[in-house]
Each structure stands twice: as structure tokens, then as C-alpha cells.
Amino acid sequence: MKIHLIASKQSLEQDIDILRRIMKAIKEEGHTIARDWIDDAYAANEKSGQTAEDWALIYSESLGAIAGSDVIIADATYENFGVGYQIAVAVQQKKPVLLLRRSGVDGAFAHGVIDGWVRQGEYVEDTIDKIIKDFLKDNDISTKDMRFNFFIDRPIYNYLRWAALKTGKTKAEILRELVQREIKEKDF
């Protein structure tokens, strides 16, 4: 699976070791990081402030990483608009989100997100690996069947064959697009 990690500048400054540990846990589980940004951002943060162009690039890359990810892990220990916005984008795209908050740090934000796509996790250093491992296991699509067969009648077959010839797409692509359009229209 492809995973994107979201964190605030404050998390980066105060909890760099925890963020690195999260990245390590993801990799140890055999998953891919959508955007490996932690060490580069930490180094840039220590040098000097970032320009408007830097923030525009960060914004664009973060949204692209969310779109290209299967699941999202967000450190919401510190309240931050940017983290909240990225979580909202991920939820809108129906991405499972693990919302982490370090135990002992009081923040209303981590408690306020209630959605079927979001799982909360309060951690201490000894429990963070297990929380991440459980979340990744529960959302690993490679362990679930993704293929199925179904029977169609002659009119459906004729339509699919016609549409495939007309569009140059496979019958499976046409069906997938129809289902995706239905999901979007129903706001599933």
C-alpha cells in the first residue's frame, strides 16, 4: 500500500524522532511512502523560513500524495489548520485516515473529528508501532479479494462490446467507470 504521512511544523520541530519512527514502522510493514518529506522538511526548517513558492510546492505535493495514497496517517498532536485541511481532503476522497495524538497533550482537534473514514489513536512511545501496524493491517487491500465475476445478459454484453469498440477501452474499464460515476453521484 501507499501511505502518506501528514504532520504540522510544530510536530516536525518537537517530535522529529516520533515522525521518523512512524515512517520506519510503515516501511517495516512492507508499505511505500507516498512522499518521503520528513527529513528534507526538518533540514529546511532548521536553515531558514520558507518562501511563498516553497509553500505552494509543499501544498501541491501534499495534495498529490493524498490523491495517490491508499491510506493516510496524520499526527494531530498539535492543532494545525494545514493538517486539518489535509485530513478533510483525505476524508472527502474516501481515504482511511489514522489520526494520531500523543498521550498527555491536550488538543480538542484530535477528539473532534468523527467520520467513518477516520480512526483515532492515542499513543505513547511504546504503543505507536502497534497502533500503526493494526491500522495498516485493517486497511490493507492486498489481503482482500478485489476481483469478481458476474453474469450478464445479451443486451448488456452487446452494449459493452459496442462501447469498447467505440471508445477503445476494455469492457472492464467501461464497467469500472460506470460504477465510479454511480459512487460519485451517490456521494458514497
C-alpha positions in Angstrom: 0.0 0.0 0.0 1.0 3.6 -0.5 0.8 5.7 2.7 1.1 9.4 3.2 2.1 11.0 6.5 0.7 14.3 7.5 2.2 16.4 10.3 2.5 20.0 11.4 5.5 22.2 11.5 5.3 22.1 15.3 5.3 18.2 15.2 8.3 18.5 13.0 10.2 20.7 15.4 9.2 18.9 18.6 8.6 15.3 17.6 11.0 14.6 14.7 12.0 11.3 16.3 8.4 10.1 16.5 7.7 11.1 12.9 10.8 9.2 11.8 9.6 6.2 13.9 6.2 6.3 12.1 8.0 6.3 8.7 10.1 3.4 9.8 7.1 1.4 11.0 5.4 1.9 7.7 8.4 0.7 5.8 8.9 -2.2 8.1 5.4 -3.4 7.3 6.4 -3.5 3.7 4.4 -0.5 2.5 5.5 2.5 0.4 5.7 6.1 1.5 3.8 8.3 -1.0 6.0 11.4 -0.2 9.1 11.0 1.9 9.3 14.5 3.1 10.2 14.5 6.9 14.0 14.7 6.8 14.0 17.3 3.9 11.5 19.5 5.7 13.3 19.2 9.0 16.6 20.3 7.4 14.9 23.2 5.6 13.1 24.2 8.8 16.4 24.5 10.6 18.1 26.6 7.9 15.6 29.4 7.5 12.0 30.3 6.8 10.2 29.1 3.6 9.1 31.4 0.8 5.6 31.5 -0.7 6.9 29.4 -3.7 8.1 26.8 -1.2 4.7 26.6 0.4 2.9 26.4 -3.0 5.1 23.4 -3.9 4.5 21.8 -0.5 0.8 22.3 -0.9 0.7 20.8 -4.3 2.9 17.8 -3.4 0.9 17.1 -0.3 -2.4 17.1 -2.2 -0.9 14.9 -4.9 0.4 12.5 -2.2 -3.0 12.3 -0.6 -4.7 11.6 -4.0 -2.1 8.9 -4.8 -2.2 7.2 -1.4 -4.3 4.3 -0.2 -4.4 5.4 3.4 -3.3 8.5 5.4 -1.6 8.7 8.8 -1.8 12.1 10.4 -0.1 13.4 13.5 -2.7 15.6 15.1 -0.9 16.1 18.4 -0.9 19.8 17.8 -3.8 21.7 16.4 -3.0 23.0 13.0 -5.1 24.3 10.1 -2.9 22.7 7.4 -3.2 19.3 9.0 -6.9 19.6 9.4 -7.3 20.7 5.8 -5.3 17.7 4.5 -7.3 15.4 6.7 -10.6 16.8 5.3 -9.2 16.4 1.7 -8.4 12.7 2.5 -11.8 12.1 4.0 -13.5 13.7 1.1 -11.5 11.3 -1.2 -12.7 8.4 1.0 -9.2 7.6 2.2 -8.9 5.8 5.5 -7.1 8.1 8.0 -5.3 7.2 11.2 -5.4 10.3 13.4 -2.6 10.1 15.9 -2.3 12.1 19.1 0.4 11.8 21.7 -0.9 10.9 25.1 -0.8 13.8 27.6 -1.0 16.5 25.0 -4.5 18.1 25.3 -6.0 19.1 22.0 -9.6 19.4 21.0 -8.9 18.8 17.3 -8.0 15.1 17.6 -11.1 14.4 19.5 -13.4 16.5 17.3 -13.1 14.5 14.0 -15.9 12.0 13.8 -16.2 10.2 10.5 -16.4 6.6 9.3 -13.1 7.0 7.4 -11.1 8.2 10.5 -9.7 6.2 13.3 -8.3 7.8 16.4 -5.1 6.6 18.1 -3.7 8.0 21.3 -0.1 6.8 21.7 2.9 6.7 23.9 6.3 5.8 22.6 5.8 2.1 23.4 2.4 1.8 21.6 2.8 3.8 18.4 4.2 0.9 16.4 1.2 -1.4 17.3 -1.3 1.3 16.5 0.2 1.8 13.1 0.6 -1.9 12.4 -3.1 -2.6 13.3 -4.4 0.3 11.2 -2.3 -0.8 8.2 -3.4 -4.4 8.6 -7.1 -3.4 8.8 -6.8 -1.3 5.6 -4.5 -3.5 3.5 -6.4 -4.0 0.3 -3.9 -6.6 -0.8 -5.4 -9.1 1.7 -8.9 -8.7 0.3 -10.3 -10.0 -2.9 -10.6 -7.3 -5.5 -11.8 -9.4 -8.4 -15.2 -10.9 -9.0 -17.2 -12.4 -11.8 -20.8 -11.9 -12.6 -23.2 -13.0 -15.3 -24.7 -10.6 -17.8 -27.4 -10.9 -20.4 -27.1 -10.4 -24.1 -28.2 -6.7 -24.2 -25.6 -5.8 -21.6 -22.9 -7.8 -23.4 -23.9 -6.1 -26.7 -23.7 -2.7 -25.1 -20.3 -3.4 -23.6 -18.9 -4.7 -26.8 -20.2 -1.6 -28.7 -18.9 0.8 -26.1 -15.5 -0.9 -26.1 -15.2 -0.6 -29.9 -16.4 3.0 -29.9 -14.1 4.2 -27.0 -11.1 1.9 -27.4 -11.5 0.9 -23.8 -11.9 -2.6 -22.4 -15.2 -3.8 -21.1 -13.8 -3.8 -17.6 -12.8 -0.2 -17.9 -16.2 0.8 -19.1 -17.9 -1.0 -16.2 -15.4 0.4 -13.7 -16.2 4.0 -14.9 -19.9 3.4 -14.7 -19.6 2.2 -11.1 -17.2 5.1 -10.2 -19.7 7.6 -11.7 -22.5 6.0 -9.6 -20.4 6.2 -6.4 -19.7 9.8 -7.1 -23.3 10.7 -7.8 -24.4 8.9 -4.6 -21.6 10.6 -2.6 -20.6 7.2 -1.2 
